[in-house]
Amino acid sequence: MAGVGPLTQDWEPVVIRKKNPTSAAKKDEKAVNAARRSGAEIETLKKATAGTNKAASSSTTLNTRKLDEETDVLAHERVPTELKKCIMQARMDKKLTQAINEKPQIIQEYESGKAIPNQQIITKLERALGVKLRGKK
């Protein structure tokens, strides 16, 4: 490469700058303190619910008022008295303690009338006890 001529650079200078700070960085305590030291203007805003234990939507709305005024008593359907008596009688007649492949607690709930009727369990009981528990007796 000797004798080709003087070496020159065709490159232009590149200036690298930092990005402007994001809004999160502007709220950073260090950035706020640096702005105070430099004498820059600082704006502080108080949020409407700052320092309280209220959510933004905690005010009483129309739906909440309707729910408060609701007087219907809602409860799950329970096993009818006739059904629980039929189950107990059929189990006693067959002298069974575990009639179907269910937890004993479930059978106890049906016999005490506390269970929510499940047609699959009633079908299992009908097959195991040989008694019709649903429909006309």
MDAnalysis code that builds the backbone (N, CA, C; Angstrom):
import MDAnalysis as mda
import numpy as np

u = mda.Universe.empty(411, n_residues=137, atom_resindex=np.repeat(np.arange(137), 3), trajectory=True)
u.add_TopologyAttr("name", ["N", "CA", "C"] * 137)
u.add_TopologyAttr("resid", np.arange(1, 138))
u.add_TopologyAttr("resname", ["MET", "ALA", "GLY", "VAL", "GLY", "PRO", "LEU", "THR", "GLN", "ASP", "TRP", "GLU", "PRO", "VAL", "VAL", "ILE", "ARG", "LYS", "LYS", "ASN", "PRO", "THR", "SER", "ALA", "ALA", "LYS", "LYS", "ASP", "GLU", "LYS", "ALA", "VAL", "ASN", "ALA", "ALA", "ARG", "ARG", "SER", "GLY", "ALA", "GLU", "ILE", "GLU", "THR", "LEU", "LYS", "LYS", "ALA", "THR", "ALA", "GLY", "THR", "ASN", "LYS", "ALA", "ALA", "SER", "SER", "SER", "THR", "THR", "LEU", "ASN", "THR", "ARG", "LYS", "LEU", "ASP", "GLU", "GLU", "THR", "ASP", "VAL", "LEU", "ALA", "HIS", "GLU", "ARG", "VAL", "PRO", "THR", "GLU", "LEU", "LYS", "LYS", "CYS", "ILE", "MET", "GLN", "ALA", "ARG", "MET", "ASP", "LYS", "LYS", "LEU", "THR", "GLN", "ALA", "ILE", "ASN", "GLU", "LYS", "PRO", "GLN", "ILE", "ILE", "GLN", "GLU", "TYR", "GLU", "SER", "GLY", "LYS", "ALA", "ILE", "PRO", "ASN", "GLN", "GLN", "ILE", "ILE", "THR", "LYS", "LEU", "GLU", "ARG", "ALA", "LEU", "GLY", "VAL", "LYS", "LEU", "ARG", "GLY", "LYS", "LYS"])
u.atoms.positions = np.array([
    [0.792, -1.187, 0.000],
    [0.000, 0.000, 0.000],
    [0.847, 1.269, 0.000],
    [2.094, 1.077, -0.035],
    [2.967, 2.245, -0.018],
    [2.878, 2.984, -1.336],
    [2.895, 4.259, -1.281],
    [2.867, 5.084, -2.458],
    [1.481, 5.382, -2.971],
    [0.438, 5.028, -2.263],
    [-0.913, 5.276, -2.734],
    [-1.295, 6.711, -2.442],
    [-0.781, 7.243, -1.447],
    [-1.098, 8.610, -1.131],
    [-1.344, 8.767, 0.357],
    [-1.632, 9.997, 0.786],
    [-1.845, 10.212, 2.220],
    [-3.166, 9.554, 2.680],
    [-3.113, 9.074, 3.907],
    [-4.315, 8.456, 4.490],
    [-5.246, 9.541, 5.007],
    [-6.489, 9.449, 4.651],
    [-7.472, 10.425, 5.128],
    [-8.678, 9.698, 5.693],
    [-9.368, 10.370, 6.521],
    [-10.591, 9.807, 7.091],
    [-11.776, 10.532, 6.492],
    [-12.715, 9.768, 5.982],
    [-13.935, 10.347, 5.436],
    [-15.087, 10.313, 6.447],
    [-14.785, 9.972, 7.653],
    [-15.841, 9.800, 8.641],
    [-16.221, 11.136, 9.227],
    [-17.542, 11.225, 9.531],
    [-18.020, 12.419, 10.203],
    [-18.121, 12.133, 11.693],
    [-17.967, 13.136, 12.495],
    [-18.054, 12.882, 13.946],
    [-19.480, 12.468, 14.343],
    [-19.591, 11.532, 15.290],
    [-20.875, 11.041, 15.789],
    [-21.045, 11.553, 17.207],
    [-22.202, 12.159, 17.466],
    [-22.490, 12.688, 18.796],
    [-23.492, 11.752, 19.465],
    [-23.149, 11.233, 20.615],
    [-24.036, 10.326, 21.360],
    [-24.657, 11.128, 22.486],
    [-25.975, 11.114, 22.544],
    [-26.699, 11.846, 23.589],
    [-27.538, 10.890, 24.404],
    [-27.761, 11.279, 25.632],
    [-28.655, 10.506, 26.480],
    [-30.093, 10.795, 26.083],
    [-30.963, 9.798, 26.315],
    [-32.392, 10.005, 26.061],
    [-32.968, 10.926, 27.126],
    [-34.050, 11.575, 26.781],
    [-34.747, 12.382, 27.776],
    [-35.293, 11.451, 28.858],
    [-35.316, 11.902, 30.100],
    [-35.813, 11.022, 31.163],
    [-37.295, 10.702, 30.980],
    [-37.663, 9.470, 31.334],
    [-39.064, 9.043, 31.247],
    [-39.839, 9.642, 32.417],
    [-41.136, 9.492, 32.369],
    [-41.957, 10.061, 33.444],
    [-41.654, 9.397, 34.780],
    [-41.322, 8.097, 34.752],
    [-40.981, 7.415, 35.999],
    [-39.680, 7.962, 36.562],
    [-38.726, 8.248, 35.671],
    [-37.439, 8.776, 36.129],
    [-37.596, 10.190, 36.662],
    [-38.542, 10.940, 36.106],
    [-38.773, 12.307, 36.580],
    [-39.329, 12.299, 37.999],
    [-40.050, 11.242, 38.351],
    [-40.658, 11.160, 39.682],
    [-39.703, 10.561, 40.702],
    [-38.574, 10.053, 40.236],
    [-37.607, 9.425, 41.116],
    [-37.106, 10.450, 42.137],
    [-36.892, 10.019, 43.336],
    [-36.480, 10.923, 44.411],
    [-35.139, 11.598, 44.109],
    [-34.223, 10.839, 43.505],
    [-32.916, 11.420, 43.163],
    [-33.074, 12.539, 42.138],
    [-33.935, 12.301, 41.138],
    [-34.141, 13.310, 40.093],
    [-34.798, 14.554, 40.675],
    [-35.727, 14.374, 41.587],
    [-36.408, 15.517, 42.205],
    [-35.414, 16.326, 43.039],
    [-34.585, 15.627, 43.812],
    [-33.581, 16.333, 44.626],
    [-32.572, 17.072, 43.749],
    [-32.167, 16.451, 42.644],
    [-31.217, 17.116, 41.733],
    [-31.848, 18.361, 41.126],
    [-33.143, 18.275, 40.794],
    [-33.837, 19.438, 40.233],
    [-33.942, 20.547, 41.271],
    [-34.160, 20.197, 42.524],
    [-34.227, 21.201, 43.601],
    [-32.888, 21.909, 43.748],
    [-31.801, 21.127, 43.730],
    [-30.463, 21.712, 43.884],
    [-30.121, 22.654, 42.737],
    [-30.580, 22.272, 41.528],
    [-30.250, 23.109, 40.373],
    [-31.184, 24.308, 40.261],
    [-32.229, 24.348, 41.067],
    [-33.132, 25.484, 41.077],
    [-34.254, 25.364, 40.061],
    [-34.444, 24.174, 39.508],
    [-35.509, 23.982, 38.520],
    [-36.862, 24.013, 39.211],
    [-37.903, 24.275, 38.435],
    [-39.250, 24.334, 38.972],
    [-39.778, 22.917, 39.195],
    [-40.417, 22.695, 40.325],
    [-40.961, 21.377, 40.652],
    [-42.447, 21.538, 40.895],
    [-43.222, 20.683, 40.249],
    [-44.678, 20.739, 40.403],
    [-45.127, 19.529, 41.214],
    [-45.924, 19.772, 42.251],
    [-46.451, 18.669, 43.054],
    [-47.967, 18.683, 42.975],
    [-48.545, 17.501, 42.788],
    [-49.999, 17.360, 42.708],
    [-50.459, 16.366, 43.761],
    [-51.576, 16.660, 44.395],
    [-52.149, 15.735, 45.365],
    [-53.259, 14.976, 44.674],
    [-53.168, 13.653, 44.736],
    [-54.207, 12.843, 44.120],
    [-55.469, 12.923, 44.971],
    [-56.624, 12.686, 44.333],
    [-57.908, 12.850, 45.009],
    [-58.073, 11.894, 46.188],
    [-57.596, 10.667, 46.070],
    [-57.776, 9.701, 47.146],
    [-56.465, 9.371, 47.854],
    [-55.474, 10.230, 47.738],
    [-54.177, 9.965, 48.347],
    [-54.298, 9.967, 49.866],
    [-53.715, 8.977, 50.483],
    [-53.696, 8.900, 51.935],
    [-54.988, 8.404, 52.552],
    [-55.933, 7.979, 51.735],
    [-57.182, 7.436, 52.275],
    [-57.268, 5.969, 51.945],
    [-58.174, 5.286, 52.570],
    [-58.344, 3.862, 52.359],
    [-59.542, 3.595, 51.454],
    [-59.880, 4.532, 50.610],
    [-61.031, 4.389, 49.733],
    [-60.569, 4.091, 48.325],
    [-61.246, 3.187, 47.692],
    [-60.964, 2.917, 46.288],
    [-61.634, 4.004, 45.456],
    [-61.229, 4.119, 44.221],
    [-61.797, 5.148, 43.355],
    [-63.272, 4.894, 43.093],
    [-63.682, 3.631, 43.133],
    [-65.074, 3.300, 42.826],
    [-65.869, 2.961, 44.092],
    [-65.471, 3.499, 45.226],
    [-66.127, 3.116, 46.472],
    [-67.432, 3.864, 46.722],
    [-67.741, 4.825, 45.881],
    [-68.980, 5.556, 46.094],
    [-70.172, 4.647, 45.800],
    [-71.268, 4.915, 46.448],
    [-72.458, 4.091, 46.270],
    [-73.025, 4.307, 44.885],
    [-73.134, 3.229, 44.157],
    [-73.671, 3.312, 42.809],
    [-75.096, 2.784, 42.799],
    [-75.709, 2.868, 41.647],
    [-77.084, 2.409, 41.497],
    [-77.201, 0.909, 41.768],
    [-76.237, 0.131, 41.275],
    [-76.286, -1.320, 41.477],
    [-76.146, -1.690, 42.947],
    [-75.274, -0.998, 43.665],
    [-75.112, -1.307, 45.090],
    [-76.376, -0.960, 45.861],
    [-77.012, 0.120, 45.480],
    [-78.254, 0.503, 46.147],
    [-79.327, -0.557, 45.908],
    [-79.409, -1.063, 44.680],
    [-80.388, -2.107, 44.370],
    [-80.121, -3.356, 45.195],
    [-78.842, -3.709, 45.336],
    [-78.501, -4.893, 46.131],
    [-78.859, -4.688, 47.596],
    [-78.636, -3.482, 48.105],
    [-78.967, -3.203, 49.495],
    [-80.468, -3.262, 49.738],
    [-81.248, -2.827, 48.744],
    [-82.699, -2.814, 48.895],
    [-83.339, -4.169, 48.613],
    [-82.568, -5.125, 48.132],
    [-83.089, -6.444, 47.787],
    [-83.575, -7.144, 49.064],
    [-84.788, -7.640, 49.030],
    [-85.362, -8.282, 50.213],
    [-85.563, -9.771, 50.037],
    [-85.332, -10.309, 48.831],
    [-85.509, -11.743, 48.614],
    [-84.474, -12.517, 49.403],
    [-84.914, -13.592, 50.028],
    [-84.002, -14.468, 50.738],
    [-83.643, -15.589, 49.768],
    [-82.375, -15.629, 49.402],
    [-81.922, -16.625, 48.440],
    [-81.213, -17.744, 49.184],
    [-81.629, -18.982, 48.933],
    [-81.009, -20.132, 49.578],
    [-81.004, -21.287, 48.594],
    [-80.060, -22.186, 48.782],
    [-79.985, -23.363, 47.916],
    [-81.123, -24.316, 48.246],
    [-81.535, -25.041, 47.228],
    [-82.570, -26.051, 47.432],
    [-81.968, -27.192, 48.248],
    [-82.704, -27.678, 49.194],
    [-82.237, -28.776, 50.045],
    [-83.019, -30.043, 49.724],
    [-82.524, -31.156, 50.245],
    [-83.193, -32.440, 50.036],
    [-84.556, -32.404, 50.737],
    [-85.646, -32.753, 50.017],
    [-86.965, -32.743, 50.649],
    [-87.086, -33.805, 51.750],
    [-87.997, -33.576, 52.671],
    [-88.189, -34.477, 53.811],
    [-88.570, -35.881, 53.356],
    [-89.442, -35.973, 52.329],
    [-89.872, -37.302, 51.863],
    [-88.677, -38.089, 51.340],
    [-87.785, -37.426, 50.606],
    [-86.627, -38.105, 50.026],
    [-85.698, -38.610, 51.120],
    [-85.431, -37.776, 52.119],
    [-84.505, -38.224, 53.163],
    [-85.089, -39.375, 53.967],
    [-86.410, -39.365, 54.176],
    [-87.039, -40.480, 54.901],
    [-86.995, -41.765, 54.074],
    [-87.219, -41.640, 52.752],
    [-87.160, -42.807, 51.869],
    [-85.755, -43.407, 51.849],
    [-84.740, -42.564, 51.803],
    [-83.355, -43.056, 51.784],
    [-83.048, -43.798, 53.081],
    [-83.408, -43.203, 54.211],
    [-83.134, -43.842, 55.505],
    [-83.866, -45.174, 55.620],
    [-85.149, -45.194, 55.232],
    [-85.949, -46.416, 55.357],
    [-85.395, -47.520, 54.464],
    [-85.061, -47.199, 53.224],
    [-84.540, -48.207, 52.303],
    [-83.185, -48.727, 52.772],
    [-82.356, -47.847, 53.314],
    [-81.045, -48.285, 53.812],
    [-81.193, -49.190, 55.033],
    [-82.142, -48.867, 55.901],
    [-82.382, -49.698, 57.088],
    [-82.943, -51.059, 56.680],
    [-83.840, -51.084, 55.689],
    [-84.427, -52.354, 55.240],
    [-83.369, -53.277, 54.652],
    [-82.435, -52.720, 53.912],
    [-81.378, -53.534, 53.305],
    [-80.201, -53.733, 54.252],
    [-80.222, -53.074, 55.414],
    [-79.151, -53.154, 56.419],
    [-77.793, -52.793, 55.812],
    [-77.777, -51.677, 55.060],
    [-76.541, -51.196, 54.435],
    [-75.978, -50.027, 55.226],
    [-74.654, -49.998, 55.316],
    [-74.011, -48.834, 55.927],
    [-73.393, -47.962, 54.841],
    [-72.797, -48.568, 53.813],
    [-72.218, -47.823, 52.699],
    [-72.934, -48.286, 51.439],
    [-73.897, -47.495, 50.991],
    [-74.746, -47.905, 49.877],
    [-74.066, -47.709, 48.528],
    [-73.398, -46.610, 48.330],
    [-72.801, -46.304, 47.026],
    [-71.361, -45.880, 47.219],
    [-70.671, -45.714, 46.119],
    [-69.260, -45.314, 46.183],
    [-69.145, -43.802, 46.350],
    [-69.653, -43.299, 47.438],
    [-69.561, -41.879, 47.804],
    [-69.086, -41.804, 49.242],
    [-68.633, -40.635, 49.636],
    [-68.184, -40.458, 51.019],
    [-69.371, -40.646, 51.962],
    [-69.148, -41.253, 53.118],
    [-70.243, -41.410, 54.089],
    [-70.859, -40.073, 54.500],
    [-70.052, -39.022, 54.486],
    [-70.543, -37.695, 54.860],
    [-71.642, -37.235, 53.906],
    [-71.520, -37.576, 52.610],
    [-72.528, -37.174, 51.627],
    [-73.852, -37.876, 51.910],
    [-73.781, -39.170, 52.226],
    [-75.013, -39.915, 52.554],
    [-75.646, -39.340, 53.821],
    [-74.828, -38.985, 54.799],
    [-75.345, -38.385, 56.035],
    [-76.036, -37.057, 55.744],
    [-75.465, -36.272, 54.833],
    [-76.084, -34.986, 54.486],
    [-77.436, -35.202, 53.809],
    [-77.538, -36.220, 52.956],
    [-78.823, -36.518, 52.297],
    [-79.851, -36.968, 53.325],
    [-79.430, -37.802, 54.266],
    [-80.373, -38.310, 55.262],
    [-80.772, -37.247, 56.286],
    [-79.912, -36.260, 56.508],
    [-80.260, -35.191, 57.455],
    [-80.973, -34.035, 56.764],
    [-80.982, -34.051, 55.417],
    [-81.675, -33.009, 54.669],
    [-80.837, -31.773, 54.425],
    [-79.534, -31.844, 54.658],
    [-78.665, -30.676, 54.483],
    [-78.041, -30.604, 53.093],
    [-78.077, -31.704, 52.347],
    [-77.401, -31.753, 51.046],
    [-78.186, -31.000, 49.985],
    [-77.465, -30.516, 48.996],
    [-78.082, -29.922, 47.814],
    [-78.303, -31.082, 46.849],
    [-79.525, -31.307, 46.395],
    [-79.820, -32.491, 45.579],
    [-78.975, -32.562, 44.306],
    [-78.378, -33.723, 44.089],
    [-77.594, -33.999, 42.896],
    [-78.215, -35.228, 42.246],
    [-78.675, -35.093, 41.005],
    [-79.407, -36.180, 40.354],
    [-78.542, -37.420, 40.161],
    [-77.248, -37.261, 39.960],
    [-76.367, -38.422, 39.789],
    [-76.286, -39.234, 41.074],
    [-76.172, -38.557, 42.196],
    [-76.084, -39.267, 43.476],
    [-77.424, -39.936, 43.793],
    [-78.516, -39.254, 43.508],
    [-79.840, -39.845, 43.759],
    [-80.019, -41.082, 42.891],
    [-79.540, -41.064, 41.635],
    [-79.611, -42.232, 40.756],
    [-78.795, -43.380, 41.322],
    [-77.607, -43.104, 41.835],
    [-76.772, -44.143, 42.448],
    [-77.486, -44.762, 43.646],
    [-78.108, -43.896, 44.455],
    [-78.837, -44.394, 45.627],
    [-80.012, -45.273, 45.198],
    [-80.724, -44.857, 44.162],
    [-81.860, -45.659, 43.674],
    [-81.399, -47.049, 43.250],
    [-80.294, -47.111, 42.510],
    [-79.793, -48.416, 42.049],
    [-79.340, -49.285, 43.215],
    [-78.596, -48.688, 44.155],
    [-78.043, -49.470, 45.264],
    [-79.131, -49.944, 46.221],
    [-80.151, -49.106, 46.446],
    [-81.192, -49.456, 47.417],
    [-82.365, -50.185, 46.777],
    [-82.460, -50.136, 45.462],
    [-83.561, -50.805, 44.774],
    [-84.896, -50.133, 45.005],
    [-84.889, -48.812, 45.190],
    [-86.103, -48.047, 45.489],
    [-86.135, -46.846, 44.551],
    [-87.345, -46.468, 44.116],
    [-87.484, -45.274, 43.296],
    [-87.608, -44.079, 44.230],
    [-86.659, -43.143, 44.112],
    [-86.637, -41.985, 45.008],
    [-87.166, -40.726, 44.340],
    [-87.212, -40.695, 43.016],
    [-87.670, -39.517, 42.295],
    [-89.016, -39.813, 41.633],
    [-89.724, -38.756, 41.321],
    [-90.982, -38.920, 40.606],
    [-92.083, -39.443, 41.520],
    [-93.123, -40.031, 40.895],
    [-94.254, -40.541, 41.686],
    [-93.833, -41.802, 42.419],
    [-94.244, -41.887, 43.645],
    [-93.847, -43.018, 44.489],
    [-94.769, -44.201, 44.236],
])
